Amino acid sequence: MTKEALKKANELTEKINKLEDFMFWCSGRREGFRRYPAAVVKVKRRWCGSIESREYEMPERLQEKVIKCIEEELDLLKAERDSL
């Protein structure tokens, strides 16, 4: 494996770990089947010189779509890493 391939593999592994961590805490589909009644998304934006933070609840149907999308991304990242 070349240095470039190793660097790319490490970057992909870091992305995979972040998404796995998100799935562990938010989806309930990793280790232990935690399931929360509603996911809360926190958004931070800079507005007029200050940072404003808001939280939004996601409906369950939208949560399922997000989970499927993240699982597809995880599969793609893992396949890309394995091909290196």
VENBEL-V357985 format. One record per residue. N is the residue number from 1. RES is the residue in one letter. NEAR is the number of other C-alpha atoms within 12 Angstrom. Layout:
N_RES_NEAR / N_RES_NEAR
This chain:
1_M_10 / 2_T_9 / 3_K_10 / 4_E_11 / 5_A_16 / 6_L_16 / 7_K_15 / 8_K_20 / 9_A_23 / 10_N_20 / 11_E_18 / 12_L_26 / 13_T_23 / 14_E_18 / 15_K_23 / 16_I_26 / 17_N_17 / 18_K_18 / 19_L_27 / 20_E_27 / 21_D_19 / 22_F_22 / 23_M_30 / 24_F_22 / 25_W_21 / 26_C_29 / 27_S_32 / 28_G_22 / 29_R_22 / 30_R_18 / 31_E_14 / 32_G_12 / 33_F_13 / 34_R_16 / 35_R_19 / 36_Y_18 / 37_P_15 / 38_A_20 / 39_A_26 / 40_V_19 / 41_V_18 / 42_K_13 / 43_V_13 / 44_K_13 / 45_R_13 / 46_R_11 / 47_W_9 / 48_C_7 / 49_G_7 / 50_S_9 / 51_I_11 / 52_E_13 / 53_S_13 / 54_R_13 / 55_E_14 / 56_Y_13 / 57_E_17 / 58_M_20 / 59_P_16 / 60_E_18 / 61_R_14 / 62_L_17 / 63_Q_25 / 64_E_21 / 65_K_15 / 66_V_22 / 67_I_27 / 68_K_17 / 69_C_17 / 70_I_26 / 71_E_23 / 72_E_17 / 73_E_21 / 74_L_26 / 75_D_19 / 76_L_18 / 77_L_27 / 78_K_24 / 79_A_16 / 80_E_20 / 81_R_22 / 82_D_16 / 83_S_14 / 84_L_19
